[in-house]
Amino acid sequence: MRSFFLGLSLCLILVSGWMALTVGAVERVERNIIYIHAPAAICSIVCFCVLFICSIQYLRGFPQSVVPTKRQKWDYLAAASAEVGLIFATALNATGSIFARAEWGGWWTPSPRLITSMVLWFLYVAYLILRVSFTAERRKGEISAVFGIIAFIDVPLVFISARFIRDIHRPSVSFQTGWQYAAFSLAVCGTLLLAALLIWIRADILKIKNETDTKF
């Protein structure tokens, strides 16, 4: 099952990449980085939404949980979402800097969109650092869940800064041809599928690791 989804996601990304470089190419070659930048932005936001939902679900069993293992799975998913989200947030900020350099001549400007995107990256890092600061699983899960819920406030700020605050950046992605829209859609679908698969795999790894540590 996982092999199928992995193959499908990579296929979508590769087809999107081929289209982006041929029939769906955007004028000025450096602007084609949008096919990486925008899907990474979407995935970094989606991962934080998953982190937020899983944190709420984990805390619903506090202070006691009828089935501790069912509660624990939400902590694994939250941690996995943070790790995967950090990857895409890094890609978001890196590709954004490359695009800004080519488009406006500077790597970074203190605009609302860039500030909120950078804050999102730091929140992912802070969440993961917080997790390794505690050894007790229950304590780690509860404190991390609280932080994940509070930190979610930056997600609507990212959306608001991108849509409603005037900035040098475009408020939304716009294309001129159907091929460009198709390439972008495939890139988003493939990247989202890859992110979901990585969260799934990483959550299982965390579960197995915790069970192994408990036994030994």
N, C-alpha and C positions, 0 to 999 in steps of 0.2 A: 504493500500500500504506500509506504513512504517513498520507496524507489520510484513508483509511478508518479507521485506528486512532485518529487524532486526533478524527474525527467521532464514533466510537463512545465514546471516553472522555468527551468533552464531553456527549454524549447521556446517558450513565449518571450523570454528575455533576448535570446539569440535572434529570433525572427524580428523582434522590435529593433534590435541593434542594426540588423541588415537593412531594414526599411529606413531607419533614421539616417543611414549613411548613403542611401541610394534614392529610392522614389519619395521618401519622406523627409529628405534633408532640408534643413532650414537655412535661409540666406545668412551668410557669414558663418563659417564653419564652427567657430567657437560657441555659437548659440545652440548647437546641437547637444551641448551638455545638459540642456533642459530635460532630455530623455532620461537622465540619471538623477538630476537634482530634484525635480518635482516628485517622482516616485519615492525617492528617499525621504523627502519631507512628509509625504502622506504616510509612509510606513512608520516614521518616528512618532508621529502624532497618534496613529492607531495603536502602536505598542504602549504608549503612555495611557491611552484609554483602557487597554486590557489590564495594565498594571493597576489602574484606579479601580476598575470593577473587581478584580481579584482581591485587592486589599480590603474592599468593603465586605466581600463574601467571607474572607478570612476572619474579620473582626465580628461577624455576625454570631460566631460561636463563643465569643468572649463573655464572661470569664470561664465558662465551662462549655465543653463541646460533647454532644452525645456520642458522636463517632469522630475521634481525633484524627484518624487517617483521612477522612473526607474533608476536614478542615485544612489539613496540611497540604493537600493537593493545590489549594488556592495559593498557598505561599510559594510552592514550586513554580506555578504558572506566573506569579507576579515577578519572581526573581528572574525567570527565563525571559519574560517580556522586557525587563529592564536591560538585560544583557544584549538582547537582540536590538532593542530600541537604541542603545548606545551606539551600536554599529551604524545604524541608519542615520542617527543624529550626527555622527562624525562625517558620514558621506554627505549629508545635507550641508553642513558648514564648510567642508572642504571644497565641494563643487561650487557652492555659492561664492566662495572667495575667488576661485579660478574664473568664474563667469564675471564677477565684479571687476577683476583686474583687466579682463579683455574688453569689457563693455564700457567701464567708466574710468579705468586707469588706476584704480586703487584696490587693494586686497580687502579692505574692510572700512565701513563707515558707520558711525554711531546712529543708525536709523532704527526706528521702533521694531521693524521686522527682524533685523539682524540681531538686535539686543535680545529680543524674546527667544529667538532661535538658539542663541548662545547660552542663554539661561537654561533652556531646555536641556542642552548637553550637560551643563554643570549639575543639574538636578539628577540626571541619570547617574552621573559619577558619584554624587553625594549619596544617593540611595545605595549603590553597590558598596561604597566604603562603609556605610552604616551597617550593612549586613555582615561584613567581615569583622566588625568591631565587637560582636557578641558571639559567644560559643553556645549558649543555651538556645535550642531551637525555638522554644515557645517565646522566649523574651525577644529573640531576634525577629521572629515573624510579626509579633505584635507592634514593636517599635517601628519596624520597616513599613508595615501596613499603614500606620498613622502618618508617617512621613509621606508615603505614596499618595495618600488622600489629600493632604495639605498641599503638596507640590503640584497637584493637578491644576491648581489655579493658573499656572502658566500656559496651559493648553488653550483655553479660550482667549488668553492674551495674544498668543501667536496668531490665532484666527482673526481676531479683531485688528491687529496691526497689519495683517495682510490684506484685509478687505475694506476697512473703514478709516484708516489713518493714511493721510497723504505721504507718499514716499517716492524715492527715485526708482524703486522697483515697480514692476508691473503688478497690479492687484490680482491678476489671474493669467493663466496660460491661454494664449490665442494662436491658432494656426490658420493657414490659408487654404490648405488642401485636405481632401479626405484621407490621403495617404499619411499625412502628418498626424491627423487625429487617430488613425488606426494604429500607427506606430506608438503613439503616446499611450493609448488605451491598453495595448499589449504589454507595454513596459510596466504600467501600473498593476495590471492583473498578475503578471509574472512575479513582480517584486513582492506584492502582498501575499501571494501564495508561498513564495520562498520564506517570507517572514513568519507566516503561520507554521510552516514546516519546521523552521529552526526553533521556534518556541516550543513546539510539541516535543522535538527531540531533546532539547536542553532540559525541559521539565522532567522528562523521564530519567535523564542522566542524574539530575539533582535528587530525584526520589531514590534511585538505586544507590547513589553515594551515601545518602543519609541512612538507608537501611543497612548498608554494609558497615558504616561507622558504628551504628547502634549494636550490631551483632558482635563486633570485635572491640 
